[in-house]
Amino acid sequence: MADSAADLVPSRPSLPKLREAAAGCRACRLWEDATQTVFGAGRRSSVAMFVGEQPGDREDREGAPFVGPAGRLLDEALLLAGIDRRSAYVTNAVKHFKWEPRGKRRIHAKPSWSELAACRPWLEAELAVVRPRVLVCLGATAAQSLLGRRFRVTQQREQWLESDLAEHVTATIHPSSILRQQDDESRHREMEAFVADLKLVASVL
């Protein structure tokens, strides 16, 4: 087993080639308990790329990113912010679902730094092929994977960040954090803040 997916990335990558190569990725042990690789989705011409942490339970079963409850919330927030969902490429920093059992349920477990590093070549290849004008990191794990381990979303959200990854780079919360709020008032407040962050993205699209 390798420590990185770098050797698996095609020399002249395209999204179909990357998706095919990633399907057999064994660069870390996460594939052993996952149903399948969940690669990014969207057009090569997408102007914005949204990067989350990892696929969830439903994404793992269906093989597509952001199709579960957090994905539906992202779709709603994009609509409220005035962003055409079809103009967005969505993916994750880690391409396999990491989970732990809790009764009959599979509960999300945070990927380790070594797992993020092993999967990083796939994300770098996606960025190189899509070349989005705007890169949006959803949540701390994605932001730290791309922008450094010291990055703090709570302190640096809703602002443009200096980076050579894209013309415009920003970070905000992951929509799953809205779902974890304890009451409707908190969820409403967090959703409003999330939409405000996405309106910053909309301002340059």
C-alpha positions in Angstrom: 0.0 0.0 0.0 1.3 3.4 -1.0 1.4 6.5 1.2 0.1 8.7 -1.5 -2.1 8.5 -4.6 0.5 10.5 -6.6 1.6 7.5 -8.7 -2.0 6.7 -9.7 -2.8 10.1 -11.2 -2.7 9.8 -15.1 0.0 11.8 -16.8 -2.5 13.6 -19.0 -5.5 13.8 -16.7 -9.1 14.5 -17.6 -12.0 14.2 -15.3 -13.1 10.8 -16.7 -9.5 9.5 -16.5 -9.2 10.7 -13.0 -12.5 9.2 -11.9 -11.5 5.8 -13.5 -8.1 5.8 -11.8 -9.4 6.9 -8.4 -11.9 4.0 -8.4 -9.0 1.6 -7.7 -7.2 3.8 -5.2 -5.5 2.0 -2.3 -3.2 4.8 -1.1 -4.6 4.6 2.4 -6.7 2.1 4.4 -10.0 3.9 4.1 -11.0 1.9 1.0 -11.2 -1.3 3.1 -14.4 -0.2 4.9 -15.9 2.0 2.2 -18.4 0.8 -0.5 -16.6 2.7 -3.3 -14.5 5.7 -4.2 -16.6 8.9 -4.3 -15.0 11.2 -6.8 -15.9 14.8 -7.6 -18.9 15.8 -9.8 -19.4 18.7 -12.2 -18.2 20.0 -15.5 -14.6 20.8 -16.4 -15.8 24.3 -17.3 -17.1 24.9 -13.8 -16.2 28.4 -12.5 -16.4 27.5 -8.9 -15.2 24.4 -6.9 -16.5 23.5 -3.5 -14.4 21.1 -1.4 -15.8 19.3 1.6 -14.2 16.9 4.0 -15.3 13.4 2.8 -18.3 11.5 1.5 -21.0 10.6 4.0 -23.0 7.4 4.4 -25.4 8.1 1.5 -22.6 9.4 -0.8 -20.7 6.2 -0.1 -23.7 4.1 -1.1 -24.6 6.1 -4.2 -21.0 7.0 -5.4 -21.7 10.7 -5.8 -20.7 13.7 -3.6 -23.1 15.9 -1.7 -26.3 13.9 -2.4 -27.2 13.4 1.3 -28.8 15.9 3.7 -25.8 18.2 3.8 -25.8 18.3 0.0 -29.4 19.2 -0.2 -28.7 22.1 2.3 -25.8 23.2 0.1 -28.1 23.2 -2.9 -30.6 25.4 -1.0 -27.9 27.8 0.2 -26.5 28.2 -3.4 -29.9 29.0 -4.7 -30.5 31.6 -1.9 -27.1 33.1 -2.7 -27.8 33.4 -6.4 -25.3 30.8 -7.6 -26.2 28.4 -10.4 -25.6 24.9 -9.1 -24.7 23.8 -12.6 -21.7 26.1 -12.6 -20.2 24.4 -9.5 -17.9 21.4 -9.2 -18.2 19.6 -5.9 -15.7 17.2 -4.4 -14.1 16.2 -1.1 -10.6 16.3 0.4 -10.9 12.5 1.0 -12.6 10.2 -1.5 -13.6 7.4 0.8 -16.1 7.4 3.7 -14.4 7.0 7.1 -16.9 5.7 9.6 -17.3 3.9 12.9 -20.3 1.6 13.8 -22.9 2.8 16.3 -25.6 0.2 16.5 -26.8 -0.4 12.9 -25.7 3.1 11.8 -22.4 4.1 10.2 -21.2 7.3 11.9 -18.7 9.8 10.3 -15.2 9.7 11.7 -12.7 12.5 11.0 -9.9 11.5 8.5 -6.4 11.7 9.8 -3.7 14.0 8.5 -1.9 11.1 6.8 -5.2 10.1 5.1 -5.7 13.6 3.9 -2.1 13.7 2.6 -2.6 10.4 0.8 -5.6 11.7 -1.0 -4.3 15.2 -1.8 -3.0 14.3 -5.3 -6.6 13.6 -6.5 -7.7 17.0 -5.2 -4.7 18.7 -6.8 -5.5 16.9 -10.1 -9.1 18.1 -10.0 -8.0 21.6 -9.4 -5.5 21.4 -12.3 -8.1 20.1 -14.7 -11.1 22.3 -13.7 -9.1 25.4 -13.0 -11.9 27.1 -11.2 -12.0 30.9 -10.8 -13.3 30.5 -7.3 -12.3 27.8 -4.7 -14.5 27.4 -1.6 -13.4 25.2 1.3 -16.3 23.8 3.2 -15.3 23.2 6.8 -12.1 23.0 8.8 -10.7 19.8 7.4 -10.9 20.9 3.7 -9.5 24.3 4.6 -6.6 22.9 6.6 -5.9 20.3 3.9 -5.5 23.0 1.2 -4.5 26.1 3.2 -2.4 24.8 6.1 -3.0 23.1 9.4 -3.1 26.5 11.3 -6.1 27.7 9.3 -9.2 28.5 11.4 -12.5 28.8 9.6 -14.2 30.6 12.5 -11.6 33.4 12.3 -11.1 33.6 8.5 -14.5 32.9 6.9 -16.3 35.4 4.7 -13.0 36.9 3.3 -10.7 36.3 0.3 -7.5 34.5 1.1 -4.1 34.7 -0.5 -3.5 31.5 -2.4 -2.2 30.3 -5.8 -4.9 27.6 -5.9 -7.4 29.8 -7.7 -8.0 33.4 -8.6 -10.4 33.7 -5.6 -10.1 31.5 -2.5 -12.3 31.5 0.5 -13.5 29.2 3.3 -16.8 28.7 5.2 -18.5 26.1 7.4 -19.5 22.7 6.1 -23.3 22.5 5.7 -23.4 19.4 7.9 -22.5 21.7 10.9 -25.9 23.5 10.3 -27.7 20.2 10.6 -26.0 19.5 13.9 -27.4 22.6 15.6 -29.6 21.8 18.6 -32.6 23.9 17.7 -34.4 25.6 14.8 -33.3 29.1 15.9 -29.6 28.1 15.8 -30.0 26.3 12.5 -31.7 29.4 11.0 -28.9 31.7 12.3 -26.2 29.4 10.9 -27.9 29.1 7.6 -28.1 32.8 7.2 -24.4 33.2 7.9 -23.6 30.4 5.4 -25.7 32.1 2.7 -23.9 35.4 3.5 -20.6 33.6 2.9 -21.8 32.2 -0.4 -23.0 35.6 -1.5 -19.3 36.7 -1.4 -18.6 33.9 -3.9 -21.6 35.0 -6.0 -20.2 38.6 -6.1 -17.2 37.4 -8.3 -19.1 35.0 -10.5 
